[in-house]
Amino acid sequence: MWKVKRMNTARIVVLGIAVCAGGVAAYLASGSDTRQQQVAASPQMETVDVLVARADIPMGHTVAPADMHWQSWPAASASSSFIRRSDRPEALSQAVGSIARSPFLAGEPIRDTKLVKGDGSGFMAAILPTGMRAVSTEISPETGAGGFILPNDKVDVILTKRDKMTSRGGVGELINSETILANIRVLAIDQTIGEKDGQKVVVGKTATLELRPEQAEMLTRARQAGTLSLALRSLADAAQPGTAPDSDGKTNSMNVVRFGVPMTMTTRK
């Protein structure tokens, strides 16, 4: 008799465990279905096709079809200046042959403001901003910061000239140095318009500067008056307004710095 009772108790225990296991399985299954429904109900991110640079495009480079491609971009973060395939499906072929006025990094969206059609003109004329002029001046390692000035750097132009002076002891000279232009962008050193193969020094004979018309006239006059030197500005200073008229189209107060060094030459009577 006790054996029958024991078997009934075991069956009840096994049946209870089975019921509990079934309940747990049903609960987990219902939770999984709920999560799947939530995932299925979540909205998909809206994207647009944007024209981007396939690889780095240096300044002055003539854009080829292999330099660009369409890439999906989140619609919410796509600027109005980006070129979208939905608005301009032929933009890729239309951009071919344009000249990069500024460098592009790989994956950077292509913008019309950084491209210009050469139309047979030289690349320097194409990359010059509107209203600016390219003027060259002679440099040497001594007057060009030892060759550490690279294209796209900002410099100050210093004029050094000799002024005659008379004194009680005879005739002498006074050497004056003054900063005539500040925060000027260097377009090229000789024929180099960008950093090439990671070079850190460019020793050239001429530097081409980006100037406004009145600054170009000032530089031309100064070149006839004395010796010109380029002083390299730090990156932090280059981002700030200059102390003299700079090349960004803004007018800043002129603060000419002069250093006079007298050199007395006694003349015989």
C-alpha positions as CSV (number, residue, x, y, z in Angstrom):
1,M,0.0,0.0,0.0
2,W,2.8,2.4,0.9
3,K,4.4,1.6,-2.4
4,V,1.3,2.7,-4.3
5,K,1.2,6.0,-2.3
6,R,4.9,6.6,-3.0
7,M,4.4,6.1,-6.8
8,N,1.4,8.5,-6.8
9,T,3.5,11.1,-5.0
10,A,6.4,10.7,-7.5
11,R,4.0,11.1,-10.4
12,I,2.5,14.3,-8.8
13,V,6.0,15.7,-8.4
14,V,7.0,14.9,-12.0
15,L,3.7,16.3,-13.3
16,G,4.3,19.5,-11.3
17,I,7.8,19.9,-12.6
18,A,6.5,19.4,-16.2
19,V,3.8,22.0,-15.7
20,C,6.3,24.5,-14.3
21,A,8.8,23.9,-17.2
22,G,6.0,24.3,-19.7
23,G,4.9,27.6,-18.1
24,V,8.5,28.9,-18.2
25,A,8.9,27.9,-21.8
26,A,5.6,29.6,-22.7
27,Y,6.7,32.8,-20.9
28,L,10.1,32.9,-22.7
29,A,8.4,32.3,-26.0
30,S,5.9,35.1,-25.5
31,G,8.8,37.5,-24.5
32,S,10.7,36.5,-27.6
33,D,7.7,37.2,-29.8
34,T,7.3,40.6,-28.1
35,R,10.9,41.5,-28.7
36,Q,10.7,40.4,-32.3
37,Q,7.6,42.5,-32.8
38,Q,9.3,45.5,-31.2
39,V,12.3,45.1,-33.5
40,A,10.1,44.7,-36.5
41,A,8.2,47.8,-35.5
42,S,11.2,50.0,-35.1
43,P,11.6,52.5,-38.0
44,Q,14.5,52.2,-40.4
45,M,17.0,55.1,-40.6
46,E,16.3,57.2,-43.7
47,T,19.4,57.6,-45.9
48,V,20.3,59.4,-49.1
49,D,23.1,58.9,-51.6
50,V,25.7,61.6,-51.4
51,L,28.7,62.1,-53.7
52,V,31.9,61.7,-51.7
53,A,35.7,61.4,-52.4
54,R,36.8,57.8,-52.9
55,A,40.4,58.8,-52.0
56,D,42.3,61.9,-51.0
57,I,42.1,64.7,-53.6
58,P,44.9,67.3,-53.3
59,M,44.4,70.9,-54.1
60,G,44.8,71.7,-57.8
61,H,44.0,68.1,-58.8
62,T,41.8,67.6,-61.9
63,V,38.9,65.3,-60.7
64,A,38.5,62.0,-62.5
65,P,35.6,59.5,-62.4
66,A,37.6,57.2,-60.2
67,D,38.1,59.9,-57.5
68,M,34.4,60.0,-56.5
69,H,31.5,57.6,-55.8
70,W,28.0,57.6,-54.4
71,Q,27.7,56.7,-50.7
72,S,24.7,56.2,-48.4
73,W,24.5,59.0,-45.8
74,P,22.0,59.6,-43.0
75,A,19.4,62.0,-44.3
76,A,19.2,63.8,-41.0
77,S,23.0,64.7,-41.1
78,A,23.3,65.4,-44.8
79,S,24.0,69.1,-45.2
80,S,22.2,71.1,-47.9
81,S,25.6,71.8,-49.5
82,F,26.2,68.1,-50.2
83,I,25.5,66.7,-53.7
84,R,22.6,64.2,-53.5
85,R,21.8,61.7,-56.2
86,S,18.1,62.3,-55.8
87,D,18.6,66.0,-56.7
88,R,21.4,65.7,-59.3
89,P,21.8,62.1,-60.7
90,E,24.3,63.3,-63.3
91,A,26.5,65.2,-60.8
92,L,29.3,62.6,-60.9
93,S,29.8,62.9,-64.6
94,Q,29.4,66.7,-64.4
95,A,32.1,67.1,-61.8
96,V,34.7,65.2,-63.9
97,G,37.3,67.6,-65.2
98,S,36.8,70.1,-62.4
99,I,39.8,71.4,-60.4
100,A,39.9,71.0,-56.6
101,R,40.3,74.5,-55.1
102,S,40.8,72.9,-51.6
103,P,41.9,69.4,-50.7
104,F,39.4,66.6,-50.0
105,L,39.9,63.7,-47.6
106,A,38.7,60.2,-48.4
107,G,35.0,59.9,-47.6
108,E,34.5,63.6,-47.5
109,P,31.4,64.8,-49.3
110,I,32.0,66.7,-52.5
111,R,30.8,70.3,-52.5
112,D,30.5,72.7,-55.4
113,T,32.3,75.5,-53.5
114,K,35.5,73.5,-53.4
115,L,35.4,72.7,-57.1
116,V,35.8,74.9,-60.2
117,K,35.8,74.3,-63.9
118,G,39.1,75.2,-65.4
119,D,37.8,75.9,-68.9
120,G,41.3,75.7,-70.4
121,S,42.8,78.1,-67.8
122,G,45.8,77.1,-65.6
123,F,45.2,75.5,-62.3
124,M,46.5,78.4,-60.3
125,A,43.9,80.8,-61.9
126,A,41.2,78.1,-61.1
127,I,42.1,77.7,-57.4
128,L,42.4,81.5,-56.7
129,P,39.3,82.8,-54.7
130,T,37.3,85.5,-56.3
131,G,38.9,88.9,-56.1
132,M,42.3,87.6,-55.1
133,R,45.7,87.8,-56.9
134,A,48.7,85.5,-57.1
135,V,52.0,87.3,-56.7
136,S,55.4,85.8,-56.5
137,T,58.5,87.0,-54.7
138,E,62.0,85.7,-54.5
139,I,63.0,83.8,-51.4
140,S,66.1,82.0,-50.1
141,P,66.7,79.7,-47.1
142,E,67.6,82.9,-45.1
143,T,64.5,84.8,-46.1
144,G,62.1,81.8,-46.3
145,A,62.3,80.4,-42.8
146,G,65.0,77.9,-43.8
147,G,62.6,76.1,-46.2
148,F,60.1,75.2,-43.5
149,I,57.3,77.2,-45.2
150,L,55.0,74.9,-47.1
151,P,52.0,75.7,-49.4
152,N,48.9,76.7,-47.5
153,D,50.9,78.0,-44.6
154,K,50.3,81.6,-43.3
155,V,53.2,84.1,-43.2
156,D,54.0,87.7,-42.4
157,V,55.9,89.7,-45.0
158,I,58.8,91.8,-43.6
159,L,60.5,94.5,-45.5
160,T,64.1,95.4,-44.7
161,K,65.6,98.5,-46.2
162,R,68.5,100.9,-45.8
163,D,67.9,104.6,-45.1
164,K,70.7,107.1,-45.3
165,M,71.3,109.3,-42.3
166,T,73.7,112.1,-41.5
167,S,75.4,112.6,-38.2
168,R,78.0,114.8,-36.7
169,G,80.7,112.3,-37.5
170,G,79.7,111.7,-41.1
171,V,77.2,109.8,-43.2
172,G,75.7,106.5,-42.0
173,E,72.9,104.1,-42.7
174,L,69.9,103.1,-40.7
175,I,68.5,99.7,-41.4
176,N,64.7,99.5,-40.9
177,S,62.6,96.3,-40.8
178,E,58.8,96.5,-40.9
179,T,56.0,94.0,-41.2
180,I,54.0,95.2,-44.3
181,L,51.6,92.3,-44.7
182,A,50.4,89.8,-42.1
183,N,48.6,86.4,-42.1
184,I,49.1,85.9,-45.8
185,R,48.4,82.5,-47.4
186,V,51.2,80.8,-49.3
187,L,49.8,79.3,-52.5
188,A,53.0,77.6,-53.8
189,I,56.7,77.3,-53.3
190,D,58.2,77.2,-56.8
191,Q,55.9,74.8,-58.7
192,T,54.8,72.9,-55.6
193,I,51.2,73.7,-54.4
194,G,50.9,71.1,-51.7
195,E,52.7,68.8,-49.4
196,K,54.1,65.8,-51.4
197,D,55.2,62.5,-50.1
198,G,55.1,63.8,-46.5
199,Q,57.8,66.4,-47.2
200,K,58.5,68.7,-44.3
201,V,60.9,71.2,-46.0
202,V,60.6,72.9,-49.4
203,V,63.7,74.9,-50.4
204,G,62.6,77.0,-53.3
205,K,63.6,80.3,-55.0
206,T,60.1,81.8,-55.3
207,A,57.0,81.9,-53.1
208,T,53.6,82.7,-54.6
209,L,51.3,84.5,-52.2
210,E,47.5,85.1,-52.2
211,L,46.8,88.8,-52.0
212,R,44.1,91.4,-52.6
213,P,44.8,93.9,-55.5
214,E,46.0,96.6,-53.1
215,Q,48.2,94.2,-51.2
216,A,49.7,93.1,-54.5
217,E,50.6,96.7,-55.3
218,M,52.1,97.1,-51.8
219,L,54.3,94.0,-52.2
220,T,55.5,95.2,-55.7
221,R,56.6,98.5,-54.3
222,A,58.2,97.0,-51.3
223,R,60.2,94.5,-53.5
224,Q,61.8,97.5,-55.2
225,A,62.5,99.3,-51.9
226,G,64.5,96.6,-50.1
227,T,64.7,92.9,-49.2
228,L,61.6,90.9,-48.4
229,S,61.5,88.1,-45.9
230,L,58.7,85.7,-45.0
231,A,58.1,84.9,-41.3
232,L,56.2,81.7,-40.7
233,R,53.2,82.0,-38.4
234,S,52.1,79.2,-36.0
235,L,48.9,77.3,-36.7
236,A,47.3,79.0,-33.6
237,D,48.2,82.5,-34.8
238,A,47.2,81.7,-38.4
239,A,43.6,81.1,-37.2
240,Q,43.4,84.6,-35.7
241,P,43.1,87.9,-37.4
242,G,46.4,89.4,-38.4
243,T,47.9,92.7,-37.1
244,A,47.9,94.0,-40.7
245,P,45.6,93.6,-43.7
246,D,45.4,89.8,-44.4
247,S,44.3,87.8,-47.4
248,D,40.8,86.7,-46.1
249,G,39.1,89.8,-47.4
250,K,38.8,91.4,-44.0
251,T,40.3,94.8,-43.0
252,N,42.3,94.8,-39.9
253,S,44.2,97.6,-38.2
254,M,47.7,98.1,-39.5
255,N,50.4,97.7,-36.9
256,V,53.7,98.2,-38.5
257,V,56.7,97.2,-36.4
258,R,60.0,98.9,-37.2
259,F,63.4,98.1,-35.9
260,G,66.2,100.6,-36.7
261,V,69.8,99.5,-36.6
262,P,72.2,102.4,-37.2
263,M,75.3,101.7,-39.2
264,T,77.7,104.8,-39.2
265,M,80.2,105.2,-42.0
266,T,82.6,108.0,-41.4
267,T,83.6,109.9,-44.6
268,R,87.0,111.4,-45.1
269,K,87.4,115.1,-45.9
